[in-house]
Amino acid sequence: EVSHEAKDEL
Amino acid sequence: MNIFRLAGDMSHLFSILLLLLKIHTIKSCAGVSLKTQELYALVFATRYLDIFTGYISLYNTLMKMFFLWSSFTIVWYMRYHNVVRRSYDKDQDTFRHYFLILPCFILALLVHEKFTFLEVLWTFSLYLEAVAILPQLVLLQRTRNVDNLTGHYVFFLGAYRSFYILNWIYRYFTEQNYYKWITWISGLVQTALYADFFYYYVKSWRNSERLQLPA
C-alpha cells in the first residue's frame, strides 16, 4: 500500500 | 483502494452529476447555494494542485480533473448563464461564507503536518470542505419545499464523506502506522454537520413525503 505520506486519496 | 473509498468517490461523483443534470437539463439552480459551490471550487483548487507536481494513478488524475472542471462549471452556470442565474435565490443564500475561509486558513497555518506551501493549502482545503456545506444546509431550511434533485445531491454529498470514514477505519486496521488525524477529524466534523439533514431525508423517504427541514 502507498506510504502514509503520499496523498493517495481524493 | 478499498470498497469504502470507491463507494465514497462514486457517491461524490454521483452527487455532482445530479447537480450538473439539474442545472444543465432543466436550466434551474433553485434551492442550490452558490456559496457552497464557490467554497467547493476553492476546496478543489487548493487540494488538487498536486496534479501538476505528481502522479498517483489515472483514476486519481481523472477524478481530480473532473471535480475541478465540474465545480468551476457549476459556479459559472449559476453566476453567468442568463437562464440558470435567474433561478438562483440570491436573497435567501445569505450565509457569509467569507467568514468560513479566513478561520480555516488561519487554522491551517497553525495546525498542519508540514509547513510547506502545498501542505498548508491542502490542510486548508480539508478544513474548508468540512464546513463548505453550511450555506447549502441553511438555504435548504429557508426554501420550504426542497426539490428531489437538490435533496439527493446533498444526501450523496454527505454520504461520500461517511464512506470515507469507513475507509479510514478499514485502512487503520489493515495498514501499518496509517493515521491522518487532521483528515479524520475534519471528515468527522463534516459528516456530523449532515446528521440532522440525514434524519429528515430518511424520514421523508420512508413516509414518501416531500423533504422539509425545520426552520
Interface residues (C-beta under 8 A of the other chain):
Chain A: E1 V2 H4 A6 K7 D8 E9 L10
Chain B: R5 D9 H12 D50 I56 S57 N60 M63 K64 F67 W122 Y164 N167 R171 T174 E175 N177 Y178 Y179 K180 T183
